Amino acid sequence: MAELFDSLSQLLDGQTGQISRRIGADETQTRSAMQAAIPALLAALSQDAARGPGLRQALEQDHDGSIIDQLNDYLAGSAQLSPRTTNGAGILDHVLGDGQTDMAQALSAKSGLDLGTIMKLLPLLAPILMGMLGKRGRAGDGGGGSGGFSFDDIGDLLNREKQDASARDPDIGDVLDSFRKKPGGSSTASSRPKETSGGIGDLLDRLLGRKR
């Protein structure tokens, strides 16, 4: 069961109006974009967890879940949080590298939001996902809390989320497996033409129903 996806979807669904106003977008299109972005970002975090301890270290150091407790203030831009906690652009650069442009283009085509608006949405969502992971991880490592898990299990948890997403849509499991970030922040997808068969462009087309 995709517990993180379901929890995040429920949490953000109640905030769609505020998020759409924050990015200057239609509420229905914003909801559509978020429903596609959440599993894609969770899959990206799964890959990041498989690369080494960086994700766990970031969660332990900068994402204690306080952003979830201050979500209304965060979305309003008035939360009292560390800049490292709310640095969505930095999270995306680390996790996706150059591949975030491909993801944004696919989400734009899926939702009808223009590319510039999607590029406002993704860095807004990324700290929320990290905050949810940090909050759940601390609950698990502390021996209690609803839906908690141990930070030692972060890779397995995210892999299960990706597998559950794949069960709902068979293509999503391949989307971020098709480009692994190289040293320097670029991704393997960015080093080959988007037209290449089986590349990130094709996979995002299938995942998000984009027509060429």
Residue frames relative to the residue before (quaternion, step in Angstrom):
aa qw qx qy qz dx dy dz
M 1.0000 0.0000 0.0000 0.0000 0.00 0.00 0.00
A 0.3978 -0.7369 0.5009 0.2188 3.58 -0.84 1.02
E 0.1175 -0.8539 0.5036 0.0577 3.56 0.42 1.25
L 0.6709 0.4897 -0.3109 0.4619 3.58 0.90 -0.85
F 0.6420 0.5179 -0.3250 0.4626 3.56 0.92 -0.89
D 0.6779 0.4892 -0.2986 0.4604 3.58 0.86 -0.94
S 0.6621 0.5083 -0.3109 0.4545 3.60 0.91 -0.89
L 0.6775 0.4842 -0.2906 0.4712 3.56 0.92 -0.91
S 0.6361 0.5311 -0.3319 0.4508 3.57 0.98 -0.81
Q 0.6689 0.4899 -0.2976 0.4733 3.58 0.94 -0.89
L 0.6487 0.5263 -0.3138 0.4514 3.55 0.96 -0.89
L 0.7492 0.4192 -0.2239 0.4613 3.56 0.78 -1.03
D 0.5581 0.6005 -0.4003 0.4095 3.57 1.14 -0.52
G 0.6756 0.4891 -0.2903 0.4692 3.57 1.03 -0.74
Q 0.7117 0.4214 -0.2404 0.5080 3.57 1.28 -0.28
T 0.3405 0.7873 -0.4740 0.1992 3.58 1.27 0.06
G 0.6422 0.5379 -0.3308 0.4346 3.56 0.94 -0.85
Q 0.6851 0.4739 -0.2832 0.4752 3.57 0.89 -0.94
I 0.6480 0.5121 -0.3231 0.4620 3.58 0.98 -0.80
S 0.6579 0.5093 -0.3190 0.4539 3.59 0.91 -0.87
R 0.6496 0.4933 -0.3245 0.4789 3.59 1.03 -0.70
R 0.6256 0.5558 -0.3347 0.4332 3.57 1.02 -0.80
I 0.7708 0.3288 -0.1874 0.5124 3.59 0.93 -0.83
G 0.4614 -0.7144 0.4230 0.3128 3.59 1.30 0.02
A 0.5249 0.6504 -0.3792 0.3971 3.57 0.98 0.89
D 0.6319 -0.5041 0.4376 0.3939 3.52 -1.38 0.24
E 0.5271 -0.6758 0.4144 0.3062 3.59 -0.89 0.91
T 0.6556 0.5117 -0.3202 0.4537 3.60 0.94 -0.83
Q 0.6648 0.4896 -0.2986 0.4787 3.58 0.96 -0.84
T 0.6220 0.5382 -0.3362 0.4588 3.56 1.05 -0.73
R 0.6481 0.5102 -0.3189 0.4668 3.60 0.94 -0.85
S 0.6455 0.5193 -0.3162 0.4622 3.59 0.96 -0.86
A 0.6657 0.5016 -0.3034 0.4616 3.57 0.92 -0.88
M 0.6627 0.5062 -0.3139 0.4539 3.60 0.95 -0.81
Q 0.6509 0.5275 -0.3212 0.4415 3.59 0.96 -0.81
A 0.6776 0.4383 -0.2894 0.5148 3.59 1.16 -0.49
A 0.6681 0.5340 -0.3059 0.4182 3.58 1.01 -0.81
I 0.6192 0.5871 -0.3596 0.3777 3.62 0.94 -0.82
P 0.7209 0.4122 -0.2932 0.4738 3.67 0.67 -0.91
A 0.6198 0.5412 -0.3539 0.4447 3.60 1.05 -0.65
L 0.6735 0.4790 -0.2973 0.4781 3.59 0.95 -0.83
L 0.6293 0.5190 -0.3405 0.4676 3.60 1.02 -0.71
A 0.6318 0.5169 -0.3292 0.4746 3.58 1.06 -0.73
A 0.6302 0.5251 -0.3300 0.4672 3.59 1.04 -0.75
L 0.6527 0.5015 -0.3101 0.4757 3.58 1.00 -0.80
S 0.5872 0.5662 -0.3599 0.4529 3.58 1.13 -0.63
Q 0.6569 0.4926 -0.3053 0.4824 3.56 0.95 -0.85
D 0.6475 0.5224 -0.3274 0.4480 3.56 0.96 -0.83
A 0.6368 0.5268 -0.3260 0.4591 3.59 1.01 -0.78
A 0.6615 0.5150 -0.3037 0.4527 3.58 1.07 -0.74
R 0.6333 0.5634 -0.3333 0.4128 3.60 1.16 -0.48
G 0.7656 -0.2854 0.2155 0.5348 3.60 1.11 -0.47
P 0.7314 -0.4699 0.2918 0.3989 3.58 -1.31 -0.14
G 0.3772 0.7782 -0.4557 0.2111 3.61 1.23 -0.04
L 0.6624 0.5046 -0.3195 0.4522 3.58 0.91 -0.89
R 0.6537 0.5060 -0.3222 0.4613 3.58 0.87 -0.90
Q 0.6543 0.5161 -0.3207 0.4502 3.59 0.90 -0.87
A 0.6503 0.5130 -0.3169 0.4620 3.57 0.97 -0.83
L 0.6522 0.5112 -0.3161 0.4620 3.58 0.98 -0.84
E 0.6821 0.4934 -0.2921 0.4538 3.57 0.91 -0.91
Q 0.7459 0.4357 -0.2274 0.4496 3.57 0.95 -0.85
D 0.8543 0.2210 -0.0384 0.4690 3.57 0.82 -1.01
H 0.7716 0.3238 -0.1652 0.5221 3.61 1.17 -0.32
D 0.0308 0.8467 -0.5260 0.0737 3.54 0.24 1.33
G 0.6167 -0.5677 0.3426 0.4244 3.58 1.25 0.06
S 0.4467 0.7075 -0.4531 0.3078 3.58 1.23 -0.07
I 0.5751 0.5841 -0.3834 0.4255 3.60 1.15 -0.48
I 0.6172 0.5291 -0.3428 0.4707 3.61 1.13 -0.62
D 0.6665 0.4947 -0.2956 0.4729 3.58 1.02 -0.83
Q 0.7582 0.3117 -0.1753 0.5452 3.60 1.16 -0.55
L 0.1863 0.8528 -0.4804 0.0848 3.56 1.19 0.49
N 0.6465 0.5181 -0.3361 0.4479 3.60 0.88 -0.84
D 0.6728 0.4851 -0.2907 0.4770 3.56 0.94 -0.89
Y 0.6233 0.5406 -0.3423 0.4495 3.59 1.00 -0.79
L 0.6969 0.4669 -0.2770 0.4686 3.57 0.85 -0.95
A 0.6663 0.4749 -0.2962 0.4927 3.57 1.20 -0.50
G 0.4856 -0.6898 0.4106 0.3462 3.57 1.32 -0.17
S 0.6380 0.5515 -0.3184 0.4329 3.59 1.22 0.32
A 0.4061 0.7314 -0.4700 0.2814 3.63 1.21 0.16
Q 0.3707 -0.6990 0.5679 0.2270 3.54 -1.16 0.69
L 0.2890 0.7592 -0.5126 0.2781 3.55 0.30 1.31
S 0.6078 -0.5500 0.4262 0.3826 3.54 -1.24 0.48
P 0.5483 -0.6140 0.4476 0.3495 3.61 -1.01 0.71
R 0.6172 0.5399 -0.3487 0.4538 3.59 1.10 -0.58
T 0.6237 0.5446 -0.3319 0.4519 3.57 1.11 -0.63
T 0.7784 0.3524 -0.1613 0.4938 3.57 0.98 -0.84
N 0.4605 0.7022 -0.4345 0.3256 3.60 1.28 0.15
G 0.1124 -0.8436 0.5238 0.0364 3.58 0.37 1.25
A 0.6296 0.5370 -0.3422 0.4450 3.58 1.00 -0.76
G 0.6536 0.5146 -0.3084 0.4613 3.56 1.01 -0.78
I 0.6229 0.5335 -0.3319 0.4661 3.57 1.04 -0.78
L 0.6810 0.4882 -0.2896 0.4626 3.57 0.87 -0.95
D 0.6320 0.5276 -0.3394 0.4550 3.59 0.97 -0.79
H 0.6823 0.4900 -0.2902 0.4585 3.57 0.94 -0.88
V 0.7550 0.4283 -0.2178 0.4462 3.57 0.80 -1.03
L 0.8059 0.2964 -0.1259 0.4968 3.58 0.89 -0.95
G 0.2465 -0.7618 0.5577 0.2187 3.59 1.04 -0.61
D 0.8182 -0.1936 0.1660 0.5153 3.56 -1.01 -0.82
G 0.5447 0.6569 -0.3871 0.3492 3.58 1.21 -0.35
Q 0.5202 0.6504 -0.4277 0.3513 3.60 1.18 -0.28
T 0.5885 0.5659 -0.3771 0.4374 3.60 1.13 -0.49
D 0.6411 0.5138 -0.3193 0.4723 3.58 0.99 -0.84
M 0.6568 0.5061 -0.3152 0.4617 3.57 0.94 -0.89
A 0.6633 0.5127 -0.3116 0.4472 3.57 0.90 -0.90
Q 0.6465 0.5175 -0.3249 0.4567 3.59 0.98 -0.79
A 0.6610 0.5007 -0.3075 0.4668 3.57 0.97 -0.83
L 0.6559 0.5020 -0.3093 0.4713 3.58 0.97 -0.83
S 0.6114 0.5497 -0.3400 0.4565 3.55 1.09 -0.70
A 0.6764 0.4881 -0.2882 0.4702 3.56 0.92 -0.93
K 0.6617 0.5235 -0.3021 0.4436 3.57 1.02 -0.82
S 0.7990 0.3609 -0.1530 0.4560 3.55 0.79 -1.07
G 0.4572 -0.6717 0.4603 0.3576 3.55 1.15 -0.58
L 0.5119 0.6106 -0.4363 0.4180 3.58 1.26 -0.02
D 0.4832 -0.6591 0.4762 0.3247 3.58 -1.00 0.72
L 0.6986 -0.5110 0.3105 0.3929 3.54 -1.25 0.54
G 0.6437 0.5382 -0.3276 0.4344 3.58 0.94 -0.82
T 0.6591 0.5008 -0.3055 0.4707 3.56 1.04 -0.77
I 0.6198 0.5258 -0.3374 0.4749 3.59 1.03 -0.76
M 0.6746 0.4943 -0.2987 0.4598 3.57 1.00 -0.79
K 0.5948 0.4880 -0.3710 0.5200 3.58 1.30 -0.04
L 0.6607 0.5414 -0.3051 0.4209 3.57 1.02 -0.83
L 0.6772 0.5330 -0.3169 0.3961 3.59 0.76 -1.00
P 0.7139 0.4151 -0.2929 0.4819 3.66 0.78 -0.81
L 0.5766 0.5511 -0.3842 0.4650 3.59 1.24 -0.23
L 0.6975 0.4779 -0.2628 0.4647 3.57 1.02 -0.83
A 0.6118 0.6213 -0.3592 0.3328 3.59 0.91 -0.91
P 0.6876 0.4584 -0.3218 0.4621 3.68 0.80 -0.78
I 0.5981 0.5557 -0.3661 0.4465 3.60 1.14 -0.56
L 0.6415 0.5080 -0.3199 0.4776 3.58 0.98 -0.84
M 0.6636 0.4909 -0.3079 0.4731 3.57 0.91 -0.87
G 0.6415 0.5315 -0.3223 0.4496 3.58 1.00 -0.77
M 0.6400 0.5130 -0.3246 0.4711 3.57 1.01 -0.80
L 0.6470 0.5078 -0.3172 0.4721 3.59 0.98 -0.84
G 0.6694 0.5057 -0.3005 0.4538 3.57 0.92 -0.89
K 0.6554 0.5147 -0.3087 0.4585 3.56 0.96 -0.84
R 0.6819 0.4759 -0.2867 0.4757 3.57 0.90 -0.94
G 0.6475 0.5356 -0.3205 0.4372 3.59 0.99 -0.80
R 0.6628 0.4872 -0.3099 0.4768 3.57 0.98 -0.78
A 0.6115 0.5405 -0.3517 0.4584 3.58 1.06 -0.69
G 0.6846 0.4843 -0.2846 0.4645 3.57 0.97 -0.86
D 0.6900 0.4719 -0.2922 0.4647 3.57 0.87 -0.90
G 0.6689 0.4846 -0.2997 0.4774 3.57 1.21 -0.47
G 0.5551 -0.6545 0.3718 0.3540 3.55 1.28 0.05
G 0.7893 0.2237 -0.1461 0.5528 3.59 1.16 0.25
G 0.5378 0.6268 -0.4605 0.3254 3.53 -1.31 -0.12
S 0.5233 -0.6561 0.4534 0.3001 3.52 -1.05 0.80
G 0.8549 0.1139 -0.0948 0.4972 3.55 -0.85 0.99
G 0.3725 0.7611 -0.4679 0.2510 3.58 1.21 0.36
F 0.0621 -0.7646 0.6398 0.0475 3.54 -1.30 0.42
S 0.5242 -0.6192 0.4728 0.3439 3.56 -1.22 0.38
F 0.5547 -0.5944 0.4605 0.3562 3.58 -1.09 0.68
D 0.5681 0.5928 -0.3826 0.4236 3.58 1.18 -0.49
D 0.7264 0.4335 -0.2199 0.4858 3.57 1.18 -0.59
I 0.3399 0.7912 -0.4718 0.1894 3.60 1.27 0.05
G 0.6560 0.5185 -0.3197 0.4457 3.58 0.96 -0.82
D 0.6633 0.4998 -0.2981 0.4706 3.56 0.95 -0.90
L 0.6378 0.5383 -0.3261 0.4439 3.57 0.96 -0.86
L 0.7045 0.4572 -0.2719 0.4698 3.57 0.80 -1.00
N 0.6183 0.5311 -0.3501 0.4616 3.58 1.07 -0.64
R 0.6346 0.5094 -0.3300 0.4783 3.60 1.04 -0.71
E 0.6217 0.5318 -0.3432 0.4613 3.57 1.03 -0.76
K 0.6575 0.5024 -0.3094 0.4686 3.57 0.99 -0.85
Q 0.6473 0.5137 -0.3187 0.4642 3.58 1.00 -0.81
D 0.6450 0.5084 -0.3225 0.4706 3.58 1.00 -0.80
A 0.6360 0.5119 -0.3281 0.4752 3.57 1.03 -0.77
S 0.6314 0.5390 -0.3256 0.4526 3.56 1.06 -0.77
A 0.6245 0.5400 -0.3366 0.4529 3.56 1.09 -0.71
R 0.6610 0.4798 -0.3028 0.4911 3.56 1.09 -0.67
D 0.7785 0.0246 0.0191 0.6269 3.56 1.06 -0.83
P 0.3880 -0.7842 0.4290 0.2247 3.62 -0.21 1.26
D 0.6670 0.5311 -0.3203 0.4128 3.61 1.08 -0.48
I 0.5774 0.6388 -0.3985 0.3160 3.61 1.05 -0.57
G 0.6084 0.5718 -0.3627 0.4139 3.58 1.06 -0.63
D 0.6923 0.4705 -0.2766 0.4721 3.57 1.14 -0.56
V 0.5064 0.7064 -0.4175 0.2649 3.56 1.13 -0.59
L 0.8133 0.2472 -0.1320 0.5099 3.55 0.60 -1.09
D 0.5047 0.5959 -0.4441 0.4393 3.59 1.25 0.00
S 0.6387 0.5730 -0.3203 0.4014 3.58 1.17 -0.53
F 0.7897 0.1498 -0.1426 0.5777 3.59 1.19 -0.12
R 0.0945 -0.7870 0.6094 0.0193 3.53 -0.61 1.20
K 0.5072 -0.6864 0.4337 0.2890 3.53 -0.82 1.05
K 0.2900 -0.7500 0.5746 0.1527 3.53 -0.94 0.94
P 0.6616 -0.4682 0.3706 0.4535 3.62 -1.22 0.26
G 0.7328 0.3833 -0.3014 0.4746 3.53 -0.99 0.87
G 0.6003 -0.6358 0.3312 0.3544 3.56 1.27 0.09
S 0.5893 0.5561 -0.3933 0.4346 3.59 1.22 -0.08
S 0.3615 -0.7315 0.5335 0.2227 3.55 -1.23 0.31
T 0.6191 -0.5498 0.3914 0.4015 3.55 -1.18 0.44
A 0.5939 0.5717 -0.3752 0.4239 3.58 1.12 -0.56
S 0.6753 0.5112 -0.3134 0.4294 3.56 0.98 -0.81
S 0.6511 0.5322 -0.3225 0.4346 3.60 1.21 -0.31
R 0.7403 0.3176 -0.2374 0.5429 3.58 1.23 0.04
P 0.6238 -0.5634 0.3655 0.3998 3.59 -1.06 0.56
K 0.5480 -0.6230 0.4522 0.3271 3.55 -1.11 0.72
E 0.6311 0.5619 -0.3361 0.4159 3.56 1.15 -0.51
T 0.4809 0.6839 -0.4395 0.3285 3.58 1.22 -0.30
S 0.4961 -0.6663 0.4660 0.3045 3.57 -0.86 0.96
G 0.8070 0.2433 -0.2024 0.4985 3.56 -0.90 0.94
G 0.5030 0.6635 -0.4260 0.3540 3.60 1.24 0.02
I 0.7438 -0.4084 0.2841 0.4463 3.55 -1.35 0.08
G 0.6174 0.5570 -0.3551 0.4272 3.58 1.02 -0.70
D 0.6721 0.4873 -0.2936 0.4740 3.58 0.91 -0.93
L 0.6749 0.5051 -0.3047 0.4433 3.57 0.90 -0.89
L 0.6532 0.4880 -0.3147 0.4860 3.56 1.00 -0.75
D 0.5731 0.5708 -0.3759 0.4522 3.57 1.13 -0.62
R 0.7123 0.4582 -0.2669 0.4599 3.56 0.82 -1.00
L 0.6465 0.5407 -0.3176 0.4345 3.55 0.96 -0.90
L 0.8124 0.2886 -0.1156 0.4934 3.54 0.78 -1.04
G 0.5317 -0.6790 0.3935 0.3185 3.56 1.23 0.29
R 0.3713 0.7414 -0.4855 0.2771 3.57 1.16 0.53
K 0.2739 -0.7624 0.5690 0.1416 3.55 -0.93 0.92
R 0.3798 -0.7066 0.5438 0.2464 3.57 -1.03 0.80
